[in-house]
Amino acid sequence: MRQEIGEFLAHLGTERAFSPKTVAAYAFDLAKFSEFLDREIDGSWQWDDISQCNIRAFLQFLADKGNVPITRGRKLATIKSFFKFLLADGQLKVNPAAQVRMPKPPQSQGKFHTYRPTFFHSCIINRDHPLFSHF
């Protein structure tokens, strides 16, 4: 793991008091992002080498793997938070994630209710139902 990620995770756990599970989720997301960068660039990259294009390429890579927009959005939120931390810490001059937009979920088609007869409906519709035979 890169040193900056370790510092960021320590910051989340101590100063921001995130739960251990949340910190672990951030660690997982940043590890996947780092692995992607290692494959796409080379092993000698630095955080200030990363551009919006690299981040968008990572999001497209996740989409191609079948990750839904909500999952990609969570990973992008992690990346945005990480770069914001690096910027505030003076390790970056520009935040490459600042202008990257969250993935949009697909438009809902609305919910359609199907008619399913219930016991009450069958009583009203069918007067020969056993419930009415007692009257």
C-alpha positions in Angstrom: 0.0 0.0 0.0 1.2 3.4 -0.8 2.2 5.7 2.1 -0.3 8.4 1.2 -3.2 5.9 1.4 -2.0 4.7 4.8 -1.9 8.3 6.0 -5.4 8.9 4.7 -6.8 5.8 6.3 -5.2 6.8 9.6 -6.8 10.2 9.3 -10.2 8.6 8.7 -9.9 6.3 11.6 -8.6 8.8 14.2 -9.4 12.4 13.3 -12.7 11.7 11.5 -13.7 8.7 13.7 -14.9 6.5 10.9 -15.9 3.0 11.8 -13.3 0.2 11.1 -15.6 -1.2 8.4 -15.9 2.1 6.7 -12.1 2.6 6.8 -11.7 -1.0 5.4 -14.1 -0.1 2.5 -12.1 3.0 1.7 -8.9 0.9 1.8 -10.4 -1.6 -0.6 -11.5 1.0 -3.0 -8.2 2.8 -3.0 -6.3 -0.5 -3.4 -8.4 -1.3 -6.5 -7.8 2.2 -7.9 -4.0 1.9 -7.3 -4.0 -1.6 -8.9 -5.7 -0.1 -12.0 -3.2 2.7 -12.2 -0.3 0.3 -11.9 -1.7 -1.6 -14.9 -2.6 1.4 -17.0 0.4 3.6 -16.3 3.5 2.1 -14.9 4.6 1.3 -11.3 6.5 4.6 -11.0 3.6 7.0 -11.1 2.9 9.6 -8.4 -0.5 11.0 -7.3 0.2 14.3 -9.0 0.6 12.3 -12.3 -3.1 11.3 -12.1 -5.6 13.2 -14.3 -9.4 13.3 -14.7 -8.9 11.0 -17.7 -7.3 8.3 -15.4 -10.2 8.5 -13.0 -12.8 8.4 -15.7 -11.0 5.4 -17.2 -11.2 3.6 -13.9 -14.9 4.3 -13.6 -15.4 3.0 -17.2 -13.3 -0.1 -16.3 -15.6 -0.7 -13.3 -18.7 -0.3 -15.6 -17.3 -2.8 -18.1 -16.8 -5.2 -15.2 -20.5 -4.9 -14.4 -20.4 -2.5 -11.4 -23.7 -0.6 -11.0 -23.7 3.2 -10.9 -24.2 3.2 -7.1 -21.0 1.1 -6.6 -19.0 3.2 -9.0 -20.3 6.3 -7.2 -19.1 5.0 -3.9 -15.7 4.3 -5.3 -15.6 7.8 -6.9 -16.6 9.3 -3.5 -13.6 7.5 -1.9 -11.3 8.8 -4.6 -12.6 12.4 -4.3 -12.2 12.3 -0.6 -8.7 10.9 -0.9 -7.6 13.6 -3.4 -9.2 16.3 -1.2 -7.1 15.0 1.7 -3.9 15.1 -0.4 -4.7 18.7 -1.5 -5.4 19.9 2.1 -2.2 18.2 3.2 -0.2 20.1 0.6 0.8 16.9 -1.4 -1.1 18.1 -4.5 -1.6 21.4 -6.2 -4.7 20.4 -8.1 -7.5 17.9 -7.3 -8.0 15.8 -10.5 -11.2 14.3 -9.1 -12.9 17.6 -8.4 -14.7 17.9 -11.7 -15.5 14.2 -12.2 -19.2 13.7 -11.9 -20.9 10.9 -10.1 -22.3 8.1 -12.4 -26.0 8.5 -12.9 -28.3 5.6 -12.1 -30.5 4.4 -14.9 -33.8 6.1 -15.3 -36.6 4.4 -13.5 -39.4 3.1 -15.6 -41.9 3.6 -12.8 -43.6 1.0 -10.8 -46.6 -0.8 -12.2 -48.9 -2.6 -10.0 -50.5 -5.8 -11.2 -53.9 -6.9 -10.2 -53.9 -10.0 -8.0 -57.2 -11.1 -6.7 -57.3 -11.5 -3.0 -59.7 -13.5 -0.9 -61.9 -10.4 -0.5 -62.1 -9.8 -4.2 -62.9 -13.4 -4.9 -65.8 -13.1 -2.4 -67.2 -10.1 -4.1 -66.8 -11.5 -7.6 -67.9 -15.0 -6.8 -71.2 -15.1 -4.9 -71.0 -18.9 -4.8 -67.9 -18.7 -2.5 -68.2 -20.8 0.7 -68.2 -17.7 2.8 -71.6 -16.7 1.4 -73.1 -20.2 1.7 -73.8 -19.6 5.4 -76.1 -16.7 4.7 
